[in-house]
Amino acid sequence: MTDGPSSSRAPGFRAPSVPGLSEFSLLARGGYATVYRAVQDSVGREVAVKVENHRLDNDRDRRRFFREARASGRLSSHPHVVDLFDVGVTGEGHPYLIMELCDGSYLDRMNNAQLTAVEARDLGIRIADALVYAHECGVLHRDIKPANLLHSYFNSAVLADFGLAVLAEARDTAVTVEVMTPAYASPEMFRHSRPTPAVDIYALCATLYAVMQGRPPRWGEAGNPGLLTLMDLFSQPIPDLPGVPSPLLDVLRSGMDNEPTHRPSAQQLRDTLIALRLPGDDDAKPDAGRTVLGYGKARVRARGTAPAPRATSDGTPTGGGNSLRRLLWPFR
């Protein structure tokens, strides 16, 4: 993967043909997509543009792309889900998504300084709440990992890249296995089992463990293991982490149980993390990091309706409406 930014004036740079955008610069390039920074001319704001490297050569690919875009659009009213502004196909036939721009990912964060237990718990509360909403909408994420958890000045946690998300009634196991991230994938994903919400719970708990350790659960410092070695890792216990209280580790181990039916639901995980008190909690101040919207079946909003921002006890908004967020649709 090549990181930017690279100016549109750099030798060899070729901006994608996306109507209404200008001032392109390269943010990152991966095996599945290229991400650009650009300016949306109509409103003068900076955006992130994810352009998939492949072309939509057949009707199946086209249906899949727009299905994923609709799934993402349904979820963008949640304050901890990345916003989707528009989608389309370039003149060269590459699908693109125009997203809000963010400051960085938790992959960058954990590579520089691991999160404390309190930070990881509060991150888990926010993302679990987003999963409650997604699962109630019939959408699975299927690729939760540190690179897909983003942060900005106004929002400390947002779940991005529903590129694998499909409506529950149209799940495609082959697609999931093709592009999943092995380090955060649950055992049943390797068995080509039909995905359930439990795959997202496993991945989120593995991600929370990773941001405190600096690498995925059970993985050594040598790098990526082969597939056979990776399968053997599922039989190994998940070790303690220095400085991380055992109650938090017990919650994460429950979420990474090899048996999907033994894992908590997104709502159960969120509520357990909310109730979990850890050394370092400040009882004297409102804990904005643990304020959530509490999505459930009764709280799922109509498509296109934005939630109102929550407030602390002194009336200060927290959790942010979508107008305050600058988020990035990440790359692989």
C-alpha positions in Angstrom: 0.0 0.0 0.0 1.3 3.4 -0.9 0.5 6.4 1.3 0.1 10.0 0.1 -0.8 12.6 -0.2 0.4 13.2 -3.7 -0.6 16.4 -5.5 -2.6 16.3 -8.7 0.3 18.1 -10.2 2.8 15.3 -9.4 4.3 13.5 -12.4 2.2 10.5 -13.5 -0.8 11.5 -11.3 -4.1 10.9 -12.9 -7.3 12.1 -11.1 -10.4 10.0 -11.5 -13.3 11.4 -13.5 -15.9 12.1 -10.8 -18.4 14.8 -11.6 -18.5 17.7 -9.2 -15.1 17.2 -7.6 -11.8 18.9 -8.1 -8.3 19.4 -6.5 -7.6 15.7 -6.2 -4.7 14.4 -4.2 -3.7 10.8 -3.4 -4.3 9.6 0.2 -3.6 5.9 -0.1 -3.5 3.1 -2.6 -4.4 -0.6 -1.7 -5.1 -3.8 -3.4 -8.9 -3.2 -3.6 -9.2 0.6 -3.8 -7.5 3.9 -4.1 -8.5 6.8 -1.8 -8.2 10.4 -2.8 -8.7 13.7 -1.0 -10.9 16.1 -3.1 -13.0 19.2 -2.9 -16.8 19.0 -3.5 -17.2 22.1 -5.7 -20.9 22.7 -4.9 -20.3 23.3 -1.2 -16.6 23.8 -1.1 -15.8 21.0 1.4 -13.1 18.5 1.5 -14.1 14.9 1.0 -12.6 11.4 0.8 -13.2 9.6 -2.5 -12.8 5.8 -2.5 -12.4 4.5 -6.1 -12.4 0.7 -6.4 -9.6 -0.6 -8.6 -11.8 -3.1 -10.5 -14.4 -2.2 -13.1 -18.0 -3.1 -13.0 -17.9 -5.5 -15.9 -21.1 -7.3 -15.3 -24.6 -7.0 -13.8 -23.7 -9.0 -10.8 -20.8 -6.7 -9.8 -23.0 -3.7 -10.4 -25.8 -5.0 -8.3 -23.3 -5.9 -5.5 -21.8 -2.4 -5.5 -25.1 -0.5 -5.3 -26.4 -3.0 -2.7 -23.3 -2.2 -0.5 -23.8 1.5 -1.1 -27.5 1.3 -0.1 -26.5 -0.7 3.0 -24.0 2.0 4.0 -26.5 4.8 3.3 -29.0 3.2 5.6 -26.6 3.4 8.5 -25.0 6.8 8.0 -27.6 8.5 10.3 -25.8 6.8 13.3 -23.2 9.2 14.8 -20.6 6.4 15.0 -21.0 5.3 11.4 -19.2 7.0 8.6 -21.3 9.3 6.3 -21.8 8.5 2.7 -22.5 11.5 0.5 -22.8 9.9 -3.0 -21.9 6.9 -5.1 -21.4 6.3 -8.8 -19.2 5.0 -11.6 -16.3 6.8 -13.2 -16.0 7.3 -16.9 -13.6 4.4 -16.9 -16.1 2.1 -15.3 -14.7 2.2 -11.7 -17.2 2.4 -8.9 -16.6 5.3 -6.4 -18.0 6.5 -3.1 -17.8 10.1 -1.8 -17.3 10.1 2.0 -16.6 12.5 4.8 -12.9 13.0 5.5 -11.3 12.0 8.8 -8.0 12.6 10.7 -6.8 9.0 11.1 -7.5 5.4 12.1 -7.0 3.3 15.2 -4.5 1.2 13.2 -2.3 4.3 13.2 -3.0 5.0 16.8 -2.2 1.4 18.0 1.0 1.4 16.0 2.2 4.5 17.8 0.7 4.2 21.3 -1.6 1.5 22.5 -4.9 2.4 24.1 -5.5 2.2 27.8 -8.2 -0.1 29.2 -10.6 2.9 29.7 -10.0 4.1 26.2 -10.6 0.7 24.7 -13.8 0.2 26.7 -15.2 3.5 25.6 -14.2 2.8 22.0 -16.0 -0.5 22.3 -19.2 1.2 23.6 -19.4 3.5 20.7 -18.8 0.9 18.0 -21.0 -1.7 19.7 -23.8 0.8 19.6 -23.2 1.3 15.9 -23.5 -2.5 15.5 -26.7 -2.6 17.4 -28.2 -0.2 14.8 -26.6 -2.1 11.8 -27.8 -5.5 13.0 -31.3 -4.1 13.6 -31.2 -2.9 10.0 -30.2 -6.4 8.8 -26.7 -5.4 7.9 -23.4 -7.1 8.8 -20.1 -5.3 8.6 -17.9 -8.4 8.2 -14.5 -6.6 8.3 -14.2 -4.8 11.6 -10.5 -4.1 12.3 -8.4 -1.1 13.6 -8.0 0.3 10.2 -11.8 0.6 9.9 -12.3 2.4 13.2 -11.6 6.1 12.6 -11.4 9.3 14.6 -11.6 13.0 14.0 -11.4 16.2 16.1 -15.2 16.1 16.7 -15.8 12.4 16.9 -13.4 10.0 18.7 -14.8 6.8 17.1 -16.6 6.0 13.9 -17.1 2.7 12.1 -16.2 2.9 8.4 -16.0 0.7 5.3 -19.2 -1.3 5.1 -17.7 -2.6 1.8 -18.6 -6.1 2.8 -22.0 -5.2 4.2 -25.0 -6.7 2.5 -28.6 -6.9 3.5 -29.3 -10.0 5.7 -31.6 -11.5 3.1 -28.9 -11.4 0.4 -25.8 -12.6 2.1 -23.0 -13.8 -0.1 -20.5 -16.1 1.8 -18.1 -16.3 -1.1 -17.6 -12.5 -1.1 -16.9 -12.5 2.6 -14.2 -15.2 2.5 -12.6 -13.5 -0.5 -11.8 -10.2 1.1 -12.0 -10.7 4.9 -9.1 -9.8 7.2 -7.8 -13.1 8.7 -6.4 -11.5 11.9 -9.8 -10.4 13.0 -12.0 -13.1 11.4 -13.9 -15.6 13.6 -13.3 -19.3 13.2 -16.6 -19.9 11.4 -15.6 -17.5 8.6 -12.9 -20.0 7.6 -15.4 -22.8 7.4 -17.6 -20.9 4.9 -20.4 -20.9 7.4 -23.3 -18.5 6.8 -22.4 -15.2 8.5 -24.3 -14.1 11.5 -24.1 -11.0 13.7 -21.7 -13.0 15.9 -18.9 -12.5 13.3 -19.0 -8.7 14.0 -18.9 -9.3 17.7 -15.8 -11.5 17.4 -14.0 -9.0 15.2 -14.9 -6.0 17.4 -13.6 -7.8 20.5 -10.4 -8.9 18.7 -10.0 -5.3 17.6 -10.3 -3.9 21.1 -7.8 -6.4 22.3 -5.4 -5.5 19.5 -5.5 -1.7 20.2 -4.4 -2.4 23.7 -1.7 -4.9 22.7 -0.5 -3.4 19.5 -1.2 -6.5 17.4 -4.1 -9.0 16.9 -4.9 -11.5 19.6 -2.7 -14.6 19.7 -0.4 -13.3 17.0 3.3 -13.0 17.7 5.6 -10.2 16.6 6.9 -12.2 13.6 4.1 -11.1 11.3 1.2 -12.8 9.5 0.9 -16.5 10.1 -0.1 -18.9 7.3 -3.6 -20.3 7.1 -2.9 -23.6 8.8 -1.0 -21.8 11.6 -3.8 -19.3 11.9 -6.4 -22.1 12.4 -4.3 -23.6 15.1 -4.3 -20.3 17.0 -8.0 -20.6 17.7 -7.3 -23.5 20.1 -4.9 -21.4 22.1 -6.0 -19.3 25.1 -6.2 -15.5 24.8 -3.4 -14.3 27.2 -3.7 -11.5 29.8 -2.4 -8.1 29.0 -0.2 -6.1 31.4 -2.2 -3.3 33.1 -5.6 -4.4 31.6 -8.1 -5.4 34.3 -9.4 -9.0 34.1 -13.1 -7.9 34.0 -12.5 -6.2 30.6 -10.5 -9.1 29.3 -13.2 -11.5 30.4 -15.7 -9.5 28.3 -13.5 -9.6 25.3 -12.8 -13.3 25.7 -16.5 -13.9 25.8 -16.9 -12.0 22.5 -14.1 -14.1 21.0 -15.6 -17.4 22.0 -15.0 -20.0 19.2 -18.7 -20.9 19.4 -20.8 -18.1 17.8 -23.9 -18.8 19.9 -21.8 -18.3 23.1 -20.9 -14.7 22.1 -23.0 -11.8 23.3 -25.2 -9.8 21.0 -24.1 -6.2 20.1 -26.6 -4.8 22.6 -25.4 -7.2 25.3 -21.8 -6.3 24.6 -22.5 -2.6 24.6 -24.5 -2.7 27.9 -21.9 -4.8 29.6 -19.1 -2.4 28.6 -21.3 0.6 29.8 -21.7 -1.1 33.2 -18.0 -2.0 33.5 -16.1 0.3 36.0 -12.4 0.4 35.5 -9.5 2.0 37.4 -9.1 5.5 36.0 -12.8 6.3 35.6 -13.6 9.8 36.9 -16.7 9.7 39.0 -16.7 13.5 39.3 -17.3 14.3 35.7 -19.9 13.2 33.1 -18.3 10.5 31.1 -19.0 11.7 27.5 -17.0 8.7 26.2 -19.7 6.4 27.5 -22.7 8.3 26.3 -24.5 6.4 23.6 -27.8 6.7 21.8 -29.0 3.2 22.8 -30.3 2.0 19.5 -32.6 -0.9 19.4 -35.7 -2.0 17.5 -37.7 0.8 19.0 -35.0 3.4 18.1 -34.2 2.5 14.5 -34.9 5.6 12.6 -36.4 6.0 9.1 -33.9 6.0 6.3 -32.3 9.4 5.9 -33.4 10.7 9.3 -30.4 12.0 11.3 -30.4 11.4 15.1 -30.3 14.4 17.5 -27.0 14.9 19.3 -26.9 13.8 23.0 -25.9 16.2 25.7 -24.0 15.9 29.0 -25.5 16.9 32.3 -24.6 20.5 31.7 -26.3 20.6 28.3 -23.2 20.5 26.2 -23.7 18.3 23.1 -21.7 15.2 22.9 -21.6 12.3 20.5 -22.1 14.8 17.7 -24.5 15.1 14.9 -23.3 14.2 11.5 -22.7 17.9 10.6 -19.8 17.9 13.0 -17.9 14.9 11.7 -15.0 14.7 9.2 -14.6 11.0 8.5 -12.7 8.9 6.1 -14.0 5.9 4.1 -10.8 3.8 4.6 -8.9 1.6 2.1 -7.7 -1.9 2.1 
